[in-house]
Every structure is written in structure tokens, then in C-alpha cells.
Amino acid sequence: MPSVFTLIINGDLPANFVWKDERCVAFLSINPLAPGHTLVVPRQEVDHWLDLEPDLLAHLTTVSQTIGKALQAGFEPVKVGEMIAGLEVPHVHIHLVPMRGVHDLDFSNADPSPDPAALDSAAATIRDHLRAMGHAAVTG
């Protein structure tokens, strides 16, 4: 059975995408830790990041860094945190979180029902900054 992320990637479930390329996608978390919380997900369904092919892991890292720069510019946090937890969905995903402190990486603080307009606005901010940086893989 496909993971929830595969269903999102295939268009069977909705998401606020900010990036799509041939190897991965990025979309906003539906339970954000902070405004702009983005997930970078490989199209290939792999459960554990240790099992990723090195070149795919490198690509995910490069895309994460690119989106992280857009998050930094768009939300002006102290830092953009990057985390691979992988316990919630058995499909590798990198969390990118604009953060003011380490408490912003605590999943118990996730917003269980974010305002859809706020998610749309956050996605637009990220897309605008990615486009301004000249990236063609921006969606929406």
C-alpha cells in the first residue's frame, strides 16, 4: 500500500506544494511546527534515510538547503532547522522548520488544525522567494 506521501505526490491527496522536480517534491506540513514548516520528500518510497542511494540523499540535501534559504528570507527566523525523524510516515522526509529556538522542533507543539489561508500564504511566500532566487522547480 502506498504511503500517504506517495498519495500526495500522485495527486490523490491535496498539498501545498512549493517544489517539484524529477526526484523529489516539497510541500507544507499539515501539522506545522511553525509557519512555513516544509517537508522535502523523495518520489521514491524509501522508509529509512539510511537506505537512500547517496546521490538521492545529496539531492534531497541540496533541495532542502535551497528551500531553507527561501524560508530564511521569507520568515526571518533565527535559524531554519532541518530534521529527519521518520517515525510518523514510513517514507523518508526532511522537515524544514523556521525556528526561534529549539522548542520549535518539538512535535508536541505542532498545530493540529492550521488555518488553510495561513498555509496558502506561507506557501506563496516560499514560492515567491524561490522564484526570486531563479529556481524553475517551483510549483503553484
MOPESUL-V242230 format. One line per field, one symbol per residue. phi: phi as a letter, one per 30 degrees, with the letter a starting at -180 (. if undefined). psi: psi as a letter, one per 40 degrees, with the letter a starting at -180 (. if undefined). Layout:
# MOPESUL-V242230
phi->???
psi->???
This chain:
# MOPESUL-V242230
phi->.ddeddddedidbdacdbabbdcabbbdddbddaejecccbddddbdcddcddedddddedddddddeddddddchddbcdbbccicdbdaeacdcbdbcadedcdddcdddbddeddddddddddeedddddiddddci
psi->hiiddddddeediiigiehhaediihiiiegidihehihhhidhhhdhdeeiidddddddddddddddddddddefidihihhhdeddhfhhihhhhhididdeeheeeihegihdddddddddddddddddefheehi.
